[in-house]
Amino acid sequence: MLLLSQRRLQTAKHLTMVYEFEDAVRALDDVQLVAPGPAPHADTGVVARRLMNGGLSRAGLPRRSPPWTQPSMRPTTVAGHHDLFFAVFTDAHQLAHLHRLKGWRERSTRAVCFLTEVWSSAVEADADYYSLLSQFDAVYLFTPQAGPALRALGAPDPVFLPVGVDAALFAPVPRAPQRVVDLYTYGRTSPVVHRQLLDLVDSRGLSYVYDTTFQAKVPDHVEHRALMANLLQRSGASLAHRINDSGHRLIRTGGEESLSSRYFEISAAGAVVLGSRPRTPDFGACFDWPDAVVELPYDCQDVEAVLEELEGQRDRLERARRHGVRAGLLRHDWVHRWRRILEDAGMSVPDRVREREALLRSLADQVPAGSGAEQVPAHSDAA
């Protein structure tokens, strides 16, 4: 199998999830990783690409390189023959790298990709990039509302696929660290809630860990994911709100809803998810247990009262924790996503996939039993 990775081109923090998925696939299957670095003379090439892309666009022709603000991939030729080509794309412009990967389609029996973020309102502007999806046999989407717009450009019928998590890394088993951090949040955060939490640090001694830099580059994605897992395993709760709770995001999404990887990461680590539930059936399919999200509105004016009420509901929160950890292990590990892709392609499932699933089941059996029935199915339509 041939796996195209952007890891030597882009090291933004939010991409560490993608590289974790790629590493999981490499551990589960026989993979040849192709991860070219930036093109030679990248600085001077920026000017050339800016002129070339501008000229092509004015002529009504497709762009053949990423926008000048993005890195361009070093030209690379594929060797050998592969039963499957697989790639994860987080932005439309990354598809342009396919022009520089010579022989990728001719030397692959099947080609499959996973798009982690596409909004219908943006498809037309990037139609020249998305039209390259017509060369794939299967396209998976984490934002399924964009499916019809991509299909109109020739993409095979896009299929919803949730993101996942390295559940063995994130799960607080077999060792359960003490949850010494009251609340940990990362990425987008409500400024209203954040300000109140900072006040509670001073007035109540709340232990609150949060990001102070954004759009940061991460030189080692493995180390960063381990840090996230470490912090979430030691946190009582973490924040996750609907994308469109933040008004300025509506410009990007056009009002379409989607899940966030944070729901998967937080719950898999056994922290309580505080925030809001996305208004989409995909959320209910993936997070179908009581208190998968404990409501804390994005514009909540009395965060202290919400936290005080939850302090008296320890049993409720512990049930939510157990559900989240078991669901991560039995349904939302990357192995479940890879099995789905292989089965859809009619390909055999490697023994390493079954071995990983067995490991996850053994870890799930170590999650402390609760007082009520807390069975989480090992498979669901979402997985």
C-alpha positions as CSV (number, residue, x, y, z in Angstrom):
1,M,0.0,0.0,0.0
2,L,1.2,3.5,-0.8
3,L,0.5,6.3,1.7
4,L,1.0,10.0,0.9
5,S,1.7,12.2,3.9
6,Q,2.0,15.9,4.3
7,R,4.1,15.6,7.4
8,R,7.3,17.1,5.9
9,L,5.3,20.0,4.4
10,Q,3.1,21.2,7.2
11,T,3.5,20.8,11.0
12,A,0.6,22.8,12.3
13,K,-0.7,21.5,15.6
14,H,-4.2,20.5,14.3
15,L,-2.5,18.2,11.8
16,T,-1.0,16.0,14.5
17,M,-4.3,14.0,14.6
18,V,-3.9,13.2,10.9
19,Y,-0.3,12.0,11.3
20,E,-1.5,9.9,14.2
21,F,-3.9,8.2,11.8
22,E,-1.2,7.7,9.3
23,D,1.1,6.1,11.9
24,A,-1.8,3.8,12.9
25,V,-2.2,2.7,9.3
26,R,1.5,2.0,9.1
27,A,1.4,-0.1,12.2
28,L,-1.7,-2.1,10.9
29,D,-0.7,-2.7,7.3
30,D,2.2,-3.1,4.9
31,V,2.8,0.5,3.9
32,Q,5.2,2.4,1.8
33,L,5.2,6.0,3.1
34,V,5.9,8.8,0.7
35,A,6.3,12.1,2.5
36,P,8.2,14.5,0.2
37,G,9.5,17.7,1.6
38,P,9.1,21.2,0.0
39,A,10.2,21.8,-3.5
40,P,13.7,23.0,-4.2
41,H,14.2,26.8,-4.2
42,A,10.9,27.1,-2.3
43,D,11.4,30.9,-1.7
44,T,11.9,31.8,-5.3
45,G,9.3,29.3,-6.4
46,V,6.6,31.2,-4.5
47,V,6.8,34.1,-7.0
48,A,6.6,31.7,-9.9
49,R,3.6,29.8,-8.5
50,R,1.8,33.0,-7.7
51,L,2.2,34.1,-11.3
52,M,1.4,30.7,-12.7
53,N,-1.7,30.1,-10.6
54,G,-3.0,33.6,-11.3
55,G,-2.6,33.2,-15.0
56,L,-4.3,29.8,-15.0
57,S,-7.2,31.1,-13.0
58,R,-7.7,34.1,-15.2
59,A,-7.7,31.8,-18.2
60,G,-10.3,29.6,-16.6
61,L,-7.9,26.7,-16.2
62,P,-7.3,24.6,-13.0
63,R,-4.4,25.6,-10.7
64,R,-1.7,23.0,-10.7
65,S,0.0,24.1,-7.4
66,P,-1.1,25.2,-4.0
67,P,-1.7,28.9,-3.4
68,W,1.5,30.9,-3.0
69,T,1.0,31.1,0.7
70,Q,1.3,27.3,1.1
71,P,4.3,25.0,0.6
72,S,4.6,23.2,-2.6
73,M,5.7,19.5,-2.7
74,R,9.0,18.3,-4.1
75,P,8.4,16.4,-7.4
76,T,8.4,12.7,-6.7
77,T,8.0,9.6,-8.8
78,V,6.2,6.5,-7.5
79,A,8.1,3.2,-7.8
80,G,6.6,-0.3,-7.9
81,H,2.9,-1.3,-8.0
82,H,0.5,-0.9,-5.0
83,D,-2.9,-2.5,-4.3
84,L,-4.1,0.7,-2.6
85,F,-3.2,4.4,-2.6
86,F,-4.4,6.3,0.5
87,A,-4.1,9.9,1.5
88,V,-5.7,12.3,4.1
89,F,-6.3,15.9,2.9
90,T,-7.2,18.6,5.3
91,D,-7.4,21.5,2.8
92,A,-8.4,21.6,-0.9
93,H,-5.0,22.9,-2.0
94,Q,-3.3,19.8,-0.7
95,L,-4.8,17.9,-3.6
96,A,-2.5,19.9,-5.9
97,H,0.4,17.8,-4.7
98,L,-1.0,14.9,-6.7
99,H,0.3,16.7,-9.8
100,R,3.8,16.4,-8.4
101,L,3.5,12.7,-7.4
102,K,4.2,11.1,-10.7
103,G,2.6,7.7,-11.4
104,W,0.4,7.6,-8.2
105,R,-2.7,6.6,-10.1
106,E,-1.2,4.4,-12.7
107,R,0.8,2.4,-10.2
108,S,-2.2,1.9,-7.8
109,T,-5.0,-0.6,-8.3
110,R,-7.3,1.4,-6.1
111,A,-7.2,5.0,-4.8
112,V,-8.9,6.2,-1.6
113,C,-8.8,9.5,0.3
114,F,-10.2,11.0,3.5
115,L,-11.1,14.7,3.6
116,T,-11.3,16.0,7.1
117,E,-12.9,19.4,6.4
118,V,-14.9,20.5,3.4
119,W,-17.8,23.0,3.5
120,S,-20.3,23.2,0.7
121,S,-19.9,27.0,0.4
122,A,-16.2,26.7,-0.4
123,V,-16.3,23.9,-3.0
124,E,-17.0,26.2,-6.0
125,A,-14.1,28.5,-5.2
126,D,-11.8,25.4,-5.1
127,A,-13.4,23.4,-7.8
128,D,-10.2,23.1,-9.7
129,Y,-8.6,21.3,-6.8
130,Y,-11.6,19.2,-5.8
131,S,-12.1,18.0,-9.4
132,L,-9.0,15.8,-8.9
133,L,-11.2,13.6,-6.7
134,S,-12.6,12.1,-9.9
135,Q,-9.4,10.0,-10.0
136,F,-10.3,8.2,-6.8
137,D,-12.3,5.1,-6.3
138,A,-13.7,6.1,-2.9
139,V,-13.8,9.4,-1.0
140,Y,-14.5,9.7,2.7
141,L,-15.7,12.9,4.4
142,F,-15.8,14.0,8.0
143,T,-18.1,16.9,6.9
144,P,-20.8,15.0,4.9
145,Q,-22.9,18.0,4.0
146,A,-20.4,18.8,1.3
147,G,-21.0,15.4,-0.4
148,P,-23.4,16.6,-3.1
149,A,-21.2,19.5,-4.1
150,L,-18.2,17.2,-4.5
151,R,-20.2,14.6,-6.4
152,A,-21.2,17.3,-8.9
153,L,-17.5,17.8,-9.7
154,G,-17.1,14.1,-10.5
155,A,-16.0,12.7,-7.1
156,P,-17.3,9.2,-6.3
157,D,-20.2,9.3,-4.0
158,P,-18.6,10.6,-0.7
159,V,-19.1,8.5,2.4
160,F,-19.2,9.8,6.0
161,L,-16.3,8.6,8.1
162,P,-15.6,10.0,11.6
163,V,-12.1,10.8,12.7
164,G,-10.7,8.7,15.5
165,V,-8.1,8.6,18.2
166,D,-5.3,6.3,19.4
167,A,-7.5,5.0,22.1
168,A,-4.8,2.8,23.6
169,L,-2.7,6.0,24.1
170,F,-5.6,8.1,25.4
171,A,-7.5,5.7,27.6
172,P,-6.7,5.9,31.4
173,V,-6.2,2.1,31.6
174,P,-4.6,-0.1,32.8
175,R,-3.2,2.7,34.9
176,A,-5.6,5.5,36.0
177,P,-3.7,8.7,36.8
178,Q,-5.2,11.0,39.4
179,R,-7.3,13.8,37.8
180,V,-5.4,16.7,39.4
181,V,-6.3,19.3,36.7
182,D,-9.9,20.6,37.1
183,L,-10.2,21.7,33.5
184,Y,-8.1,21.5,30.4
185,T,-9.0,23.2,27.1
186,Y,-7.3,23.5,23.8
187,G,-8.0,25.0,20.4
188,R,-11.0,27.3,20.0
189,T,-12.5,28.4,23.3
190,S,-15.4,30.7,24.2
191,P,-13.9,34.0,25.3
192,V,-16.9,34.4,27.7
193,V,-16.2,31.1,29.4
194,H,-12.5,31.5,29.3
195,R,-12.6,34.8,31.1
196,Q,-14.7,33.4,33.9
197,L,-12.5,30.4,34.3
198,L,-9.5,32.7,34.7
199,D,-11.4,34.5,37.4
200,L,-12.1,31.2,39.2
201,V,-8.3,30.4,39.1
202,D,-7.9,33.4,41.4
203,S,-11.1,33.2,43.5
204,R,-11.4,29.4,44.0
205,G,-8.0,28.1,43.1
206,L,-9.3,26.3,40.1
207,S,-6.6,24.4,38.2
208,Y,-7.1,25.4,34.6
209,V,-4.8,24.5,31.7
210,Y,-5.3,26.2,28.4
211,D,-3.5,27.2,25.1
212,T,-1.8,30.6,24.9
213,T,-0.6,30.2,21.3
214,F,-2.6,29.3,18.2
215,Q,-1.7,28.1,14.8
216,A,1.5,26.8,16.3
217,K,3.9,24.5,14.6
218,V,4.7,21.1,16.2
219,P,8.0,19.6,15.3
220,D,7.2,16.1,16.8
221,H,3.6,15.0,16.3
222,V,4.1,11.9,18.4
223,E,5.3,13.8,21.4
224,H,2.4,16.3,21.0
225,R,-0.2,13.6,21.0
226,A,1.3,12.0,24.0
227,L,1.2,15.3,25.8
228,M,-2.5,15.7,25.0
229,A,-3.3,12.2,26.2
230,N,-1.3,12.8,29.4
231,L,-3.1,16.1,30.2
232,L,-6.6,14.7,29.3
233,Q,-6.1,11.6,31.5
234,R,-5.3,13.9,34.4
235,S,-8.1,16.4,33.8
236,G,-11.6,16.3,35.2
237,A,-13.2,18.0,32.2
238,S,-12.4,19.7,28.9
239,L,-14.4,22.1,26.7
240,A,-15.9,21.2,23.3
241,H,-18.5,23.4,21.6
242,R,-20.3,23.3,18.3
243,I,-18.3,24.9,15.5
244,N,-21.1,27.4,14.8
245,D,-21.4,28.5,18.4
246,S,-18.6,30.8,17.5
247,G,-20.3,33.3,15.2
248,H,-17.3,34.2,13.0
249,R,-17.1,30.5,12.0
250,L,-20.3,30.8,10.1
251,I,-18.5,32.7,7.4
252,R,-16.4,29.5,6.8
253,T,-19.0,26.8,7.4
254,G,-22.0,28.5,5.8
255,G,-24.0,27.2,8.8
256,E,-23.2,23.6,8.2
257,E,-22.5,21.6,11.4
258,S,-19.8,18.9,12.0
259,L,-18.2,17.1,14.9
260,S,-14.8,18.1,16.2
261,S,-11.9,15.7,17.0
262,R,-12.1,17.0,20.6
263,Y,-15.2,15.1,21.3
264,F,-13.3,11.9,20.5
265,E,-10.1,12.8,22.3
266,I,-11.7,14.1,25.5
267,S,-14.1,11.2,26.0
268,A,-11.5,8.6,25.1
269,A,-9.3,9.9,27.9
270,G,-12.2,9.7,30.4
271,A,-12.5,13.5,30.9
272,V,-16.0,15.0,31.0
273,V,-16.9,16.8,27.9
274,L,-18.3,20.3,28.8
275,G,-19.9,22.3,26.1
276,S,-22.6,21.8,23.4
277,R,-23.8,18.9,21.2
278,P,-23.5,19.4,17.4
279,R,-27.0,19.4,15.8
280,T,-26.3,16.6,13.4
281,P,-27.3,12.9,13.4
282,D,-23.6,12.0,13.0
283,F,-23.0,13.1,16.6
284,G,-25.8,10.9,18.0
285,A,-24.4,7.9,16.1
286,C,-20.9,8.4,17.5
287,F,-21.8,9.6,21.0
288,D,-25.0,7.8,22.0
289,W,-24.7,7.5,25.8
290,P,-26.1,9.7,28.5
291,D,-24.0,12.8,29.3
292,A,-21.7,12.3,26.3
293,V,-21.7,16.1,26.6
294,V,-22.6,18.0,29.8
295,E,-24.2,21.2,28.8
296,L,-22.2,24.4,29.3
297,P,-23.4,27.0,26.8
298,Y,-20.8,28.9,24.7
299,D,-22.1,32.2,26.1
300,C,-22.7,30.9,29.6
301,Q,-22.8,33.8,32.1
302,D,-22.4,31.7,35.3
303,V,-19.8,29.1,34.8
304,E,-19.1,28.8,38.5
305,A,-22.7,27.8,39.2
306,V,-22.5,25.0,36.5
307,L,-19.3,23.7,38.0
308,E,-20.6,23.8,41.6
309,E,-23.7,21.8,40.5
310,L,-21.6,19.2,38.8
311,E,-19.4,18.8,42.0
312,G,-22.4,17.2,43.7
313,Q,-23.0,14.7,40.9
314,R,-19.9,12.5,41.0
315,D,-21.7,9.3,40.2
316,R,-23.3,10.8,37.0
317,L,-19.9,12.1,35.9
318,E,-18.1,8.8,36.6
319,R,-20.7,7.0,34.4
320,A,-20.1,9.4,31.6
321,R,-16.3,8.8,31.9
322,R,-16.7,5.1,31.7
323,H,-18.9,5.3,28.7
324,G,-16.4,7.6,26.9
325,V,-13.4,5.4,27.6
326,R,-15.1,2.2,26.5
327,A,-16.5,3.8,23.4
328,G,-13.1,5.1,22.4
329,L,-11.6,1.6,22.8
330,L,-14.4,-0.4,21.2
331,R,-15.6,2.0,18.5
332,H,-13.4,5.1,17.9
333,D,-9.8,3.9,17.6
334,W,-8.2,4.4,14.3
335,V,-8.2,0.7,13.7
336,H,-12.0,0.8,13.4
337,R,-11.7,3.4,10.6
338,W,-9.0,1.5,8.8
339,R,-11.1,-1.7,8.9
340,R,-14.0,0.2,7.4
341,I,-11.9,1.5,4.5
342,L,-10.4,-2.0,3.8
343,E,-13.8,-3.7,3.9
344,D,-15.4,-1.1,1.7
345,A,-12.6,-1.7,-0.8
346,G,-13.1,-5.4,-0.7
347,M,-9.6,-6.0,0.6
348,S,-8.5,-8.5,3.2
349,V,-8.1,-7.4,6.8
350,P,-4.5,-8.0,8.1
351,D,-3.9,-10.0,11.2
352,R,-2.5,-6.9,12.8
353,V,-5.9,-5.3,12.6
354,R,-7.4,-8.2,14.6
355,E,-4.6,-8.1,17.1
356,R,-5.1,-4.4,17.7
357,E,-8.9,-4.9,18.2
358,A,-8.2,-7.7,20.7
359,L,-5.8,-5.4,22.6
360,L,-8.5,-2.7,22.7
361,R,-11.1,-5.2,24.0
362,S,-8.8,-6.3,26.7
363,L,-8.3,-2.7,27.8
364,A,-12.0,-2.0,27.7
365,D,-12.5,-5.0,30.0
366,Q,-10.3,-3.2,32.6
367,V,-12.5,-0.1,32.7
368,P,-14.0,-0.1,36.2
369,A,-17.5,-1.5,36.3
370,G,-20.3,0.9,37.2
371,S,-23.5,0.5,39.2
372,G,-25.7,0.2,36.1
373,A,-25.8,-1.3,32.7
374,E,-23.1,0.5,30.6
375,Q,-22.7,-1.7,27.6
376,V,-21.2,0.1,24.6
377,P,-21.5,-1.9,21.4
378,A,-18.2,-2.9,19.8
379,H,-19.4,-1.7,16.4
380,S,-21.9,0.8,15.2
381,D,-22.9,2.4,11.9
382,A,-20.7,5.4,12.8
383,A,-17.6,3.2,13.2
